[in-house]
Amino acid sequence: MADQSTQSIVVAAPAAEVMAVIADFPAYPQWVAAAKEVEVLGTGPDGRASQVHFVLDAGAVKDDYVLAYTWDGDRRVDWTLVKGQMQKQQDGSYSLAESAGSTTVTYAITVDLTIPMLGLIKRKAEKVILDTALKELKKRVEG
C-alpha cells in the first residue's frame, strides 16, 4: 500500500489564475523541468483535459504514463493513473483555497512503483517531487 504525501504553498494570485496554469498541459515542458513531452489525449465537457500523456525525465526517474483528470472548477483537480511504465499507481490532487487575492495550493500524491524502493528513499523522492512541483508552479504563476 502506498502512502500519501502532501505539501502546500501560497501563490500570490487568484485561484482561477493558478488553475489556468495547472490546466495548461501543453505548456508544461516550458516550466516543469522533468516534463519532456505532454500531450492532451482527450477533453471533458468543460474543455479541460480528461486524459494526458506524459514523458518524464527526472534524471534517475524516467517514465511514460497517462493520467485521467477530474475537475471541480477552480477549486480542485484530481487525477489517477491510467497506464504507466514505472508506476503501478498514481493518485493525486491540487486543492486551491483563495484568500485575500492569494491562493493556498495543496498538492497531494500517492505513487506506487513497479520496482521495489526502500520506504525512506521513496518518501525523500516524493518530498522532492512535491517541493519542486509547487515551487515551479508558484514561479510560473507569479512570473
NUGUPA-232251 format. One record per atom (N, C-alpha, C): residue number from 1; residue in three letters; atom name; x negated, y negated, z negated. Coordinates in pm, whole numbers, plus 50000, padded with zeros to 5 digits. Atoms other than C-alpha are relative to their C-alpha. Layout:
N
+-----+------+------+-------+-------+-------+
|  nr | rest | atom |     X |     Y |     Z |
+-----+------+------+-------+-------+-------+
| NUM |  ala |   CA |     X |     Y |     Z |
...
+-----+------+------+-------+-------+-------+
end
This chain:
143
+-----+------+------+-------+-------+-------+
|  nr | rest | atom |     X |     Y |     Z |
+-----+------+------+-------+-------+-------+
|   1 |  met |    N | 49916 | 50118 | 50000 |
|   1 |  met |   CA | 50000 | 50000 | 50000 |
|   1 |  met |    C | 49912 | 49876 | 50000 |
|   2 |  ala |    N | 50079 | 50122 | 49989 |
|   2 |  ala |   CA | 49860 | 49661 | 50098 |
|   2 |  ala |    C | 50052 | 49895 | 49901 |
|   3 |  asp |    N | 49964 | 50108 | 50091 |
|   3 |  asp |   CA | 49857 | 49366 | 49859 |
|   3 |  asp |    C | 50020 | 49871 | 50077 |
|   4 |  gln |    N | 49977 | 50129 | 49936 |
|   4 |  gln |   CA | 49990 | 49023 | 49948 |
|   4 |  gln |    C | 49902 | 49896 | 49944 |
|   5 |  ser |    N | 50083 | 50113 | 50040 |
|   5 |  ser |   CA | 49756 | 48723 | 49940 |
|   5 |  ser |    C | 50075 | 49873 | 50034 |
|   6 |  thr |    N | 49928 | 50125 | 49980 |
|   6 |  thr |   CA | 49897 | 48371 | 49905 |
|   6 |  thr |    C | 49909 | 49883 | 49965 |
|   7 |  gln |    N | 50077 | 50122 | 50027 |
|   7 |  gln |   CA | 49743 | 48024 | 49921 |
|   7 |  gln |    C | 50079 | 49881 | 50055 |
|   8 |  ser |    N | 49929 | 50120 | 49955 |
|   8 |  ser |   CA | 49876 | 47668 | 49959 |
|   8 |  ser |    C | 49905 | 49884 | 50022 |
|   9 |  ile |    N | 50074 | 50123 | 49974 |
|   9 |  ile |   CA | 49754 | 47331 | 50088 |
|   9 |  ile |    C | 50102 | 49890 | 50025 |
|  10 |  val |    N | 49911 | 50113 | 49973 |
|  10 |  val |   CA | 49907 | 46984 | 50107 |
|  10 |  val |    C | 49951 | 49930 | 50126 |
|  11 |  val |    N | 50031 | 50065 | 49874 |
|  11 |  val |   CA | 49919 | 46827 | 50454 |
|  11 |  val |    C | 50073 | 49865 | 50001 |
|  12 |  ala |    N | 49943 | 50136 | 49999 |
|  12 |  ala |   CA | 49976 | 46450 | 50491 |
|  12 |  ala |    C | 50079 | 49977 | 50128 |
|  13 |  ala |    N | 49912 | 50012 | 49884 |
|  13 |  ala |   CA | 50258 | 46485 | 50745 |
|  13 |  ala |    C | 50134 | 50064 | 49964 |
|  14 |  pro |    N | 49871 | 49936 | 50025 |
|  14 |  pro |   CA | 50629 | 46570 | 50753 |
|  14 |  pro |    C | 50001 | 50146 | 50047 |
|  15 |  ala |    N | 49991 | 49857 | 49969 |
|  15 |  ala |   CA | 50730 | 46938 | 50774 |
|  15 |  ala |    C | 50019 | 50025 | 50149 |
|  16 |  ala |    N | 49974 | 49980 | 49857 |
|  16 |  ala |   CA | 50854 | 46900 | 51134 |
|  16 |  ala |    C | 49870 | 49993 | 50081 |
|  17 |  glu |    N | 50129 | 50012 | 49929 |
|  17 |  glu |   CA | 50505 | 46790 | 51249 |
|  17 |  glu |    C | 49913 | 50122 | 49974 |
|  18 |  val |    N | 50080 | 49883 | 50036 |
|  18 |  val |   CA | 50337 | 47076 | 51062 |
|  18 |  val |    C | 50052 | 50123 | 50075 |
|  19 |  met |    N | 49942 | 49883 | 49934 |
|  19 |  met |   CA | 50579 | 47335 | 51202 |
|  19 |  met |    C | 49980 | 49993 | 50152 |
|  20 |  ala |    N | 50024 | 50013 | 49856 |
|  20 |  ala |   CA | 50535 | 47194 | 51554 |
|  20 |  ala |    C | 49861 | 50052 | 50036 |
|  21 |  val |    N | 50136 | 49950 | 49976 |
|  21 |  val |   CA | 50161 | 47270 | 51529 |
|  21 |  val |    C | 49995 | 50152 | 49983 |
|  22 |  ile |    N | 49996 | 49855 | 50023 |
|  22 |  ile |   CA | 50227 | 47618 | 51385 |
|  22 |  ile |    C | 50065 | 50070 | 50120 |
|  23 |  ala |    N | 49923 | 49937 | 49893 |
|  23 |  ala |   CA | 50476 | 47692 | 51667 |
|  23 |  ala |    C | 49936 | 49986 | 50138 |
|  24 |  asp |    N | 50065 | 50024 | 49870 |
|  24 |  asp |   CA | 50243 | 47571 | 51948 |
|  24 |  asp |    C | 49889 | 50103 | 50023 |
|  25 |  phe |    N | 50098 | 49890 | 49986 |
|  25 |  phe |   CA | 50073 | 47908 | 52006 |
|  25 |  phe |    C | 49901 | 49981 | 50114 |
|  26 |  pro |    N | 50099 | 50017 | 49893 |
|  26 |  pro |   CA | 49917 | 47823 | 52347 |
|  26 |  pro |    C | 49883 | 49908 | 49963 |
|  27 |  ala |    N | 50107 | 50092 | 50041 |
|  27 |  ala |   CA | 49713 | 47551 | 52170 |
|  27 |  ala |    C | 49906 | 50061 | 49895 |
|  28 |  tyr |    N | 50082 | 49941 | 50107 |
|  28 |  tyr |   CA | 49570 | 47787 | 51903 |
|  28 |  tyr |    C | 49852 | 50010 | 50034 |
|  29 |  pro |    N | 50144 | 49990 | 49972 |
|  29 |  pro |   CA | 49241 | 47853 | 52086 |
|  29 |  pro |    C | 49925 | 49867 | 49989 |
|  30 |  gln |    N | 50064 | 50131 | 50012 |
|  30 |  gln |   CA | 49174 | 47476 | 52069 |
|  30 |  gln |    C | 49961 | 49968 | 49856 |
|  31 |  trp |    N | 50027 | 50039 | 50140 |
|  31 |  trp |   CA | 49179 | 47466 | 51688 |
|  31 |  trp |    C | 49985 | 50117 | 49903 |
|  32 |  val |    N | 50020 | 49882 | 50085 |
|  32 |  val |   CA | 49179 | 47822 | 51548 |
|  32 |  val |    C | 49874 | 50069 | 50050 |
|  33 |  ala |    N | 50131 | 49954 | 49956 |
|  33 |  ala |   CA | 48814 | 47926 | 51564 |
|  33 |  ala |    C | 50000 | 50145 | 50047 |
|  34 |  ala |    N | 50004 | 49857 | 49967 |
|  34 |  ala |   CA | 48881 | 48302 | 51576 |
|  34 |  ala |    C | 50092 | 50038 | 50117 |
|  35 |  ala |    N | 49902 | 49967 | 49894 |
|  35 |  ala |   CA | 49163 | 48285 | 51836 |
|  35 |  ala |    C | 49938 | 49981 | 50137 |
|  36 |  lys |    N | 50061 | 50007 | 49868 |
|  36 |  lys |   CA | 49015 | 48369 | 52174 |
|  36 |  lys |    C | 50105 | 49992 | 50110 |
|  37 |  glu |    N | 49887 | 50004 | 49905 |
|  37 |  glu |   CA | 49344 | 48432 | 52360 |
|  37 |  glu |    C | 50129 | 50007 | 49919 |
|  38 |  val |    N | 49868 | 49998 | 50063 |
|  38 |  val |   CA | 49702 | 48359 | 52255 |
|  38 |  val |    C | 50104 | 49983 | 50110 |
|  39 |  glu |    N | 49900 | 50004 | 49894 |
|  39 |  glu |   CA | 49997 | 48436 | 52481 |
|  39 |  glu |    C | 50139 | 50028 | 49942 |
|  40 |  val |    N | 49862 | 49980 | 50042 |
|  40 |  val |   CA | 50368 | 48393 | 52410 |
|  40 |  val |    C | 50063 | 50101 | 50095 |
|  41 |  leu |    N | 49941 | 49894 | 49919 |
|  41 |  leu |   CA | 50542 | 48711 | 52530 |
|  41 |  leu |    C | 50152 | 49986 | 50012 |
|  42 |  gly |    N | 49855 | 50019 | 49998 |
|  42 |  gly |   CA | 50899 | 48607 | 52450 |
|  42 |  gly |    C | 50041 | 49886 | 49910 |
|  43 |  thr |    N | 49950 | 50109 | 50083 |
|  43 |  thr |   CA | 51105 | 48323 | 52308 |
|  43 |  thr |    C | 50142 | 50032 | 49954 |
|  44 |  gly |    N | 49866 | 49982 | 50055 |
|  44 |  gly |   CA | 51417 | 48313 | 52094 |
|  44 |  gly |    C | 50093 | 49891 | 50049 |
|  45 |  pro |    N | 49900 | 50099 | 49958 |
|  45 |  pro |   CA | 51736 | 48107 | 52138 |
|  45 |  pro |    C | 49962 | 49856 | 49964 |
|  46 |  asp |    N | 50042 | 50135 | 50041 |
|  46 |  asp |   CA | 51570 | 47812 | 51959 |
|  46 |  asp |    C | 49882 | 49950 | 50084 |
|  47 |  gly |    N | 50112 | 50040 | 49916 |
|  47 |  gly |   CA | 51292 | 47804 | 52223 |
|  47 |  gly |    C | 49864 | 50030 | 49940 |
|  48 |  arg |    N | 50127 | 49966 | 50065 |
|  48 |  arg |   CA | 51027 | 47912 | 51974 |
|  48 |  arg |    C | 49964 | 50146 | 50029 |
|  49 |  ala |    N | 50051 | 49866 | 49968 |
|  49 |  ala |   CA | 50812 | 48221 | 52022 |
|  49 |  ala |    C | 50066 | 50107 | 49913 |
|  50 |  ser |    N | 49949 | 49885 | 50074 |
|  50 |  ser |   CA | 50967 | 48554 | 51925 |
|  50 |  ser |    C | 49895 | 50112 | 49993 |
|  51 |  gln |    N | 50113 | 49906 | 50001 |
|  51 |  gln |   CA | 50660 | 48765 | 52019 |
|  51 |  gln |    C | 49878 | 49932 | 50060 |
|  52 |  val |    N | 50125 | 50063 | 49956 |
|  52 |  val |   CA | 50299 | 48655 | 52056 |
|  52 |  val |    C | 49887 | 50102 | 49997 |
|  53 |  his |    N | 50116 | 49913 | 49987 |
|  53 |  his |   CA | 49990 | 48844 | 52174 |
|  53 |  his |    C | 49875 | 49919 | 49963 |
|  54 |  phe |    N | 50123 | 50066 | 50044 |
|  54 |  phe |   CA | 49659 | 48753 | 52006 |
|  54 |  phe |    C | 49879 | 50086 | 50031 |
|  55 |  val |    N | 50131 | 49936 | 49995 |
|  55 |  val |   CA | 49298 | 48839 | 52084 |
|  55 |  val |    C | 49913 | 49917 | 49906 |
|  56 |  leu |    N | 50074 | 50067 | 50105 |
|  56 |  leu |   CA | 49094 | 48754 | 51776 |
|  56 |  leu |    C | 49857 | 50050 | 49996 |
|  57 |  asp |    N | 50141 | 49964 | 50019 |
|  57 |  asp |   CA | 48717 | 48748 | 51731 |
|  57 |  asp |    C | 49947 | 49914 | 49887 |
|  58 |  ala |    N | 50050 | 50071 | 50118 |
|  58 |  ala |   CA | 48611 | 48651 | 51380 |
|  58 |  ala |    C | 49869 | 50064 | 49956 |
|  59 |  gly |    N | 50129 | 49939 | 50032 |
|  59 |  gly |   CA | 48262 | 48797 | 51400 |
|  59 |  gly |    C | 50015 | 50149 | 49972 |
|  60 |  ala |    N | 49990 | 49859 | 50039 |
|  60 |  ala |   CA | 48286 | 49123 | 51204 |
|  60 |  ala |    C | 50138 | 50058 | 50032 |
|  61 |  val |    N | 49863 | 49953 | 49974 |
|  61 |  val |   CA | 48661 | 49142 | 51267 |
|  61 |  val |    C | 50044 | 49956 | 50139 |
|  62 |  lys |    N | 49948 | 50025 | 49866 |
|  62 |  lys |   CA | 48785 | 49172 | 51625 |
|  62 |  lys |    C | 50130 | 50079 | 50011 |
|  63 |  asp |    N | 49874 | 49926 | 49985 |
|  63 |  asp |   CA | 49144 | 49265 | 51707 |
|  63 |  asp |    C | 50080 | 49945 | 50116 |
|  64 |  asp |    N | 49908 | 50031 | 49891 |
|  64 |  asp |   CA | 49403 | 49264 | 51982 |
|  64 |  asp |    C | 50135 | 50048 | 49950 |
|  65 |  tyr |    N | 49875 | 49960 | 50062 |
|  65 |  tyr |   CA | 49758 | 49260 | 51847 |
|  65 |  tyr |    C | 50117 | 49912 | 50042 |
|  66 |  val |    N | 49877 | 50072 | 49969 |
|  66 |  val |   CA | 50120 | 49146 | 51891 |
|  66 |  val |    C | 50079 | 49983 | 49870 |
|  67 |  leu |    N | 49917 | 50030 | 50116 |
|  67 |  leu |   CA | 50330 | 48976 | 51623 |
|  67 |  leu |    C | 50140 | 49958 | 50045 |
|  68 |  ala |    N | 49861 | 50044 | 49977 |
|  68 |  ala |   CA | 50710 | 48926 | 51612 |
|  68 |  ala |    C | 50032 | 49893 | 49896 |
|  69 |  tyr |    N | 49973 | 50117 | 50085 |
|  69 |  tyr |   CA | 50831 | 48593 | 51467 |
|  69 |  tyr |    C | 50149 | 49977 | 49978 |
|  70 |  thr |    N | 49865 | 50044 | 50037 |
|  70 |  thr |   CA | 51147 | 48479 | 51287 |
|  70 |  thr |    C | 49987 | 49861 | 49939 |
|  71 |  trp |    N | 50011 | 50141 | 50040 |
|  71 |  trp |   CA | 51200 | 48105 | 51237 |
|  71 |  trp |    C | 50121 | 49956 | 49917 |
|  72 |  asp |    N | 49894 | 50063 | 50078 |
|  72 |  asp |   CA | 51402 | 47914 | 50977 |
|  72 |  asp |    C | 49977 | 49849 | 50009 |
|  73 |  gly |    N | 50018 | 50145 | 49977 |
|  73 |  gly |   CA | 51399 | 47562 | 51122 |
|  73 |  gly |    C | 49856 | 49958 | 49979 |
|  74 |  asp |    N | 50134 | 50047 | 50033 |
|  74 |  asp |   CA | 51103 | 47362 | 50994 |
|  74 |  asp |    C | 49964 | 50035 | 49856 |
|  75 |  arg |    N | 50023 | 49960 | 50138 |
|  75 |  arg |   CA | 51119 | 47534 | 50654 |
|  75 |  arg |    C | 49910 | 50121 | 49985 |
|  76 |  arg |    N | 50072 | 49874 | 50018 |
|  76 |  arg |   CA | 50970 | 47877 | 50715 |
|  76 |  arg |    C | 49990 | 50076 | 50132 |
|  77 |  val |    N | 50015 | 49905 | 49891 |
|  77 |  val |   CA | 50835 | 48120 | 50972 |
|  77 |  val |    C | 49942 | 50128 | 49940 |
|  78 |  asp |    N | 50048 | 49869 | 50044 |
|  78 |  asp |   CA | 50787 | 48492 | 50908 |
|  78 |  asp |    C | 49955 | 50078 | 50122 |
|  79 |  trp |    N | 50042 | 49915 | 49889 |
|  79 |  trp |   CA | 50603 | 48744 | 51121 |
|  79 |  trp |    C | 49967 | 50139 | 49949 |
|  80 |  thr |    N | 50034 | 49862 | 50030 |
|  80 |  thr |   CA | 50539 | 49115 | 51135 |
|  80 |  thr |    C | 49928 | 50060 | 50120 |
|  81 |  leu |    N | 50079 | 49936 | 49895 |
|  81 |  leu |   CA | 50302 | 49334 | 51333 |
|  81 |  leu |    C | 50087 | 50092 | 50085 |
|  82 |  val |    N | 49932 | 49911 | 49906 |
|  82 |  val |   CA | 50448 | 49497 | 51644 |
|  82 |  val |    C | 49903 | 50111 | 50040 |
|  83 |  lys |    N | 50105 | 49902 | 49970 |
|  83 |  lys |   CA | 50124 | 49668 | 51752 |
|  83 |  lys |    C | 49865 | 49933 | 49986 |
|  84 |  gly |    N | 50135 | 50052 | 50018 |
|  84 |  gly |   CA | 49755 | 49629 | 51682 |
|  84 |  gly |    C | 49899 | 50111 | 50017 |
|  85 |  gln |    N | 50107 | 49902 | 49988 |
|  85 |  gln |   CA | 49421 | 49798 | 51726 |
|  85 |  gln |    C | 49937 | 50027 | 49863 |
|  86 |  met |    N | 50065 | 49985 | 50131 |
|  86 |  met |   CA | 49254 | 49733 | 51388 |
|  86 |  met |    C | 50100 | 50000 | 49885 |
|  87 |  gln |    N | 49902 | 50013 | 50107 |
|  87 |  gln |   CA | 49571 | 49665 | 51190 |
|  87 |  gln |    C | 50112 | 50101 | 50015 |
|  88 |  lys |    N | 49880 | 49917 | 49996 |
|  88 |  lys |   CA | 49848 | 49903 | 51095 |
|  88 |  lys |    C | 50116 | 49925 | 49934 |
|  89 |  gln |    N | 49896 | 50085 | 50058 |
|  89 |  gln |   CA | 50039 | 49633 | 50905 |
|  89 |  gln |    C | 49949 | 49856 | 49993 |
|  90 |  gln |    N | 50023 | 50141 | 50029 |
|  90 |  gln |   CA | 50054 | 49254 | 50905 |
|  90 |  gln |    C | 50137 | 49936 | 49984 |
|  91 |  asp |    N | 49878 | 50074 | 50028 |
|  91 |  asp |   CA | 50341 | 49073 | 50741 |
|  91 |  asp |    C | 49955 | 49867 | 49941 |
|  92 |  gly |    N | 50044 | 50130 | 50049 |
|  92 |  gly |   CA | 50306 | 48701 | 50687 |
|  92 |  gly |    C | 50108 | 49896 | 50011 |
|  93 |  ser |    N | 49906 | 50112 | 49992 |
|  93 |  ser |   CA | 50478 | 48370 | 50646 |
|  93 |  ser |    C | 49928 | 49869 | 49970 |
|  94 |  tyr |    N | 50032 | 50137 | 50039 |
|  94 |  tyr |   CA | 50429 | 47996 | 50634 |
|  94 |  tyr |    C | 50129 | 49945 | 49942 |
|  95 |  ser |    N | 49886 | 50068 | 50060 |
|  95 |  ser |   CA | 50669 | 47822 | 50393 |
|  95 |  ser |    C | 49961 | 49854 | 49983 |
|  96 |  leu |    N | 50029 | 50143 | 50005 |
|  96 |  leu |   CA | 50690 | 47443 | 50415 |
|  96 |  leu |    C | 50096 | 49931 | 49905 |
|  97 |  ala |    N | 49918 | 50078 | 50094 |
|  97 |  ala |   CA | 50813 | 47214 | 50137 |
|  97 |  ala |    C | 49957 | 49855 | 50010 |
|  98 |  glu |    N | 50032 | 50140 | 49977 |
|  98 |  glu |   CA | 50826 | 46845 | 50224 |
|  98 |  glu |    C | 50036 | 49917 | 49877 |
|  99 |  ser |    N | 49976 | 50089 | 50113 |
|  99 |  ser |   CA | 50798 | 46577 | 49954 |
|  99 |  ser |    C | 49925 | 49870 | 50023 |
| 100 |  ala |    N | 50059 | 50134 | 49986 |
| 100 |  ala |   CA | 50737 | 46203 | 49997 |
| 100 |  ala |    C | 49905 | 49990 | 50120 |
| 101 |  gly |    N | 50080 | 50014 | 49877 |
| 101 |  gly |   CA | 50603 | 46234 | 50354 |
| 101 |  gly |    C | 49887 | 50098 | 50015 |
| 102 |  ser |    N | 50101 | 49895 | 49992 |
| 102 |  ser |   CA | 50363 | 46518 | 50273 |
| 102 |  ser |    C | 50070 | 50135 | 49997 |
| 103 |  thr |    N | 49942 | 49866 | 49997 |
| 103 |  thr |   CA | 50420 | 46890 | 50316 |
| 103 |  thr |    C | 49905 | 50098 | 49933 |
| 104 |  thr |    N | 50076 | 49891 | 50059 |
| 104 |  thr |   CA | 50301 | 47172 | 50095 |
| 104 |  thr |    C | 50024 | 50123 | 50086 |
| 105 |  val |    N | 49993 | 49882 | 49914 |
| 105 |  val |   CA | 50225 | 47467 | 50322 |
| 105 |  val |    C | 49948 | 50119 | 49920 |
| 106 |  thr |    N | 50041 | 49877 | 50070 |
| 106 |  thr |   CA | 50216 | 47810 | 50158 |
| 106 |  thr |    C | 49992 | 50112 | 50103 |
| 107 |  tyr |    N | 50028 | 49892 | 49905 |
| 107 |  tyr |   CA | 50062 | 48090 | 50364 |
| 107 |  tyr |    C | 49992 | 50129 | 49919 |
| 108 |  ala |    N | 50003 | 49869 | 50065 |
| 108 |  ala |   CA | 50132 | 48447 | 50252 |
| 108 |  ala |    C | 49975 | 50104 | 50107 |
| 109 |  ile |    N | 50030 | 49896 | 49901 |
| 109 |  ile |   CA | 49991 | 48751 | 50428 |
| 109 |  ile |    C | 49968 | 50133 | 49930 |
| 110 |  thr |    N | 50032 | 49864 | 50040 |
| 110 |  thr |   CA | 49974 | 49126 | 50380 |
| 110 |  thr |    C | 49944 | 50070 | 50123 |
| 111 |  val |    N | 50064 | 49933 | 49888 |
| 111 |  val |   CA | 49732 | 49312 | 50603 |
| 111 |  val |    C | 49952 | 50138 | 49954 |
| 112 |  asp |    N | 50054 | 49866 | 50026 |
| 112 |  asp |   CA | 49653 | 49683 | 50614 |
| 112 |  asp |    C | 49930 | 50043 | 50129 |
| 113 |  leu |    N | 50082 | 49965 | 49884 |
| 113 |  leu |   CA | 49378 | 49804 | 50845 |
| 113 |  leu |    C | 50001 | 50151 | 50026 |
| 114 |  thr |    N | 50008 | 49859 | 49963 |
| 114 |  thr |   CA | 49342 | 50132 | 51032 |
| 114 |  thr |    C | 49872 | 50063 | 49946 |
| 115 |  ile |    N | 50125 | 49948 | 50056 |
| 115 |  ile |   CA | 48987 | 50163 | 50893 |
| 115 |  ile |    C | 50000 | 49973 | 49849 |
| 116 |  pro |    N | 50004 | 50023 | 50144 |
| 116 |  pro |   CA | 48929 | 50204 | 50519 |
| 116 |  pro |    C | 49904 | 49885 | 49966 |
| 117 |  met |    N | 50084 | 50112 | 50043 |
| 117 |  met |   CA | 48789 | 49899 | 50344 |
| 117 |  met |    C | 50012 | 49989 | 49848 |
| 118 |  leu |    N | 49997 | 50016 | 50145 |
| 118 |  leu |   CA | 48692 | 49851 | 49981 |
| 118 |  leu |    C | 50090 | 49883 | 49962 |
| 119 |  gly |    N | 49906 | 50102 | 50046 |
| 119 |  gly |   CA | 48954 | 49650 | 49791 |
| 119 |  gly |    C | 49937 | 49864 | 49981 |
| 120 |  leu |    N | 50068 | 50126 | 50028 |
| 120 |  leu |   CA | 48706 | 49385 | 49681 |
| 120 |  leu |    C | 49963 | 49927 | 50130 |
| 121 |  ile |    N | 50039 | 50059 | 49871 |
| 121 |  ile |   CA | 48578 | 49326 | 50037 |
| 121 |  ile |    C | 50125 | 49952 | 50075 |
| 122 |  lys |    N | 49875 | 50035 | 49933 |
| 122 |  lys |   CA | 48935 | 49323 | 50174 |
| 122 |  lys |    C | 50059 | 49871 | 49941 |
| 123 |  arg |    N | 49945 | 50121 | 50064 |
| 123 |  arg |   CA | 49051 | 49063 | 49918 |
| 123 |  arg |    C | 49917 | 49877 | 50033 |
| 124 |  lys |    N | 50088 | 50112 | 49963 |
| 124 |  lys |   CA | 48748 | 48844 | 49993 |
| 124 |  lys |    C | 50028 | 49957 | 50144 |
| 125 |  ala |    N | 49971 | 50030 | 49859 |
| 125 |  ala |   CA | 48821 | 48867 | 50368 |
| 125 |  ala |    C | 50134 | 49929 | 50012 |
| 126 |  glu |    N | 49868 | 50065 | 49995 |
| 126 |  glu |   CA | 49188 | 48778 | 50310 |
| 126 |  glu |    C | 49992 | 49857 | 49950 |
| 127 |  lys |    N | 50014 | 50136 | 50053 |
| 127 |  lys |   CA | 49088 | 48476 | 50099 |
| 127 |  lys |    C | 49936 | 49908 | 50104 |
| 128 |  val |    N | 50067 | 50078 | 49896 |
| 128 |  val |   CA | 48856 | 48355 | 50375 |
| 128 |  val |    C | 50098 | 49970 | 50115 |
| 129 |  ile |    N | 49902 | 50019 | 49893 |
| 129 |  ile |   CA | 49132 | 48406 | 50636 |
| 129 |  ile |    C | 50101 | 49893 | 49961 |
| 130 |  leu |    N | 49900 | 50097 | 50048 |
| 130 |  leu |   CA | 49388 | 48212 | 50428 |
| 130 |  leu |    C | 49940 | 49860 | 49993 |
| 131 |  asp |    N | 50067 | 50128 | 50019 |
| 131 |  asp |   CA | 49144 | 47935 | 50338 |
| 131 |  asp |    C | 49970 | 49933 | 50134 |
| 132 |  thr |    N | 50035 | 50053 | 49868 |
| 132 |  thr |   CA | 49023 | 47891 | 50697 |
| 132 |  thr |    C | 50125 | 49958 | 50076 |
| 133 |  ala |    N | 49876 | 50032 | 49926 |
| 133 |  ala |   CA | 49374 | 47902 | 50846 |
| 133 |  ala |    C | 50063 | 49872 | 49949 |
| 134 |  leu |    N | 49936 | 50119 | 50057 |
| 134 |  leu |   CA | 49510 | 47639 | 50607 |
| 134 |  leu |    C | 49917 | 49875 | 50026 |
| 135 |  lys |    N | 50087 | 50117 | 49975 |
| 135 |  lys |   CA | 49209 | 47407 | 50645 |
| 135 |  lys |    C | 50004 | 49959 | 50147 |
| 136 |  glu |    N | 49993 | 50031 | 49856 |
| 136 |  glu |   CA | 49221 | 47435 | 51027 |
| 136 |  glu |    C | 50135 | 49936 | 50033 |
| 137 |  leu |    N | 49867 | 50056 | 49977 |
| 137 |  leu |   CA | 49598 | 47366 | 51022 |
| 137 |  leu |    C | 50006 | 49856 | 49950 |
| 138 |  lys |    N | 49999 | 50136 | 50057 |
| 138 |  lys |   CA | 49555 | 47060 | 50795 |
| 138 |  lys |    C | 49923 | 49904 | 50090 |
| 139 |  lys |    N | 50085 | 50084 | 49915 |
| 139 |  lys |   CA | 49275 | 46923 | 51015 |
| 139 |  lys |    C | 50071 | 49971 | 50132 |
| 140 |  arg |    N | 49930 | 50017 | 49871 |
| 140 |  arg |   CA | 49481 | 46978 | 51335 |
| 140 |  arg |    C | 50117 | 49904 | 49985 |
| 141 |  val |    N | 49882 | 50085 | 50019 |
| 141 |  val |   CA | 49797 | 46812 | 51196 |
| 141 |  val |    C | 49959 | 49857 | 49967 |
| 142 |  glu |    N | 50039 | 50133 | 50045 |
| 142 |  glu |   CA | 49621 | 46520 | 51026 |
| 142 |  glu |    C | 49907 | 49930 | 50098 |
| 143 |  gly |    N | 50097 | 50057 | 49907 |
| 143 |  gly |   CA | 49365 | 46472 | 51305 |
| 143 |  gly |    C | 50069 | 49930 | 50111 |
+-----+------+------+-------+-------+-------+
end
